[in-house]
Amino acid sequence: DGGITQSPKYLFRKEGQNVTLSCEQNLNHDAMYWYRQDPGQGLRLIYYSQIVNDFQKGDIAEGYSVSREKKESFPLTVTSAQKNPTAFYLCASTSSGTATDTQYFGPGTRLTVL
Amino acid sequence: AQSVTQPDIHITVSEGASLELRCNYSYGATPYLFWYVQSPGQGLQLLLKYFSGDTLVQGIKGFEAEFKRSQSSFNLRKPSVHWSDAAEYFCAVGGFQKLVFGTGTRLLVSP
C-alpha cells in the first residue's frame, strides 16, 4: 500500500539535544511538508519542499532544519535552538505542490522534551 | 495573507442528530477550500474539497460542505452523526504552495 510513514511514533529528548524525525513516502509525490501541531493552535507549517534538493521555510522554521536528498525522504531535525519543541509533528506530501493538491498525512511523531 | 477561523473549539452532538461545523476564511483570490478529519493521535484525512463549480460538495463518510462566497464561509454538515465521527475537524484554505489551517473543532458524540 502507498502512503507516508513517520518514525518513531514517540520520541523523548533531553534539553540541549538535537533529534531527527523521519518521514518517508512511496506515493511518488514531488512535494513534502512538515507541520507542528499544538493543542488549540491547529497545524503550523515548519518547512516544505517541492523538489529534491530544494526547500523553503514555513511560518515557524526557527530551531528546525530539513534536507531533501531523495524524493521519498524529508527528515526534520529539531535542534537545541528550538525553545519549546514538545509537540506533535506531522509530515505530509502532495503530488505536485500546487494549492489544489490533496495533502496526504503520515501518522505523526509525538516529541517530548524531558 | 489567507487565514481560516473555526469559531467553535468543541461541539457536542447526540448520536443521530445533525451536525454543522463552521469555517470562515479570508483570501483575496478564488479560494481552494478543504476539510480534514483527525482521529486522536493520528494524521489527517481529507473529507472533501472545493475549487470551483457547484457550491455544495459531497465528501466521504456522508459529509458535505457548502461554499458561500458572500459570507466567506465553508461550513461542514452531516445529517446524522455516528459515534465514530468523534474526532477533530480542520478547515483549510489553499494558497500559493501551501495550506493554511484553522485551529480545529473537536466533535464529541453523546449516546
Interface residues (C-beta under 8 A of the other chain):
Chain A: I4 Y33 G40 Q41 G42 L43 R44 L45 Y48 Q50 Q56 G58 L90 A92 G97 T98 A99 T100 D101 T102 Q103 F105 G106 P107 G108 R110
Chain B: I9 Y32 F34 Y36 G41 Q42 G43 L44 Q45 L46 K49 F51 F90 G94 G95 F96 Q97 K98 L99 F101 G102 T103 G104
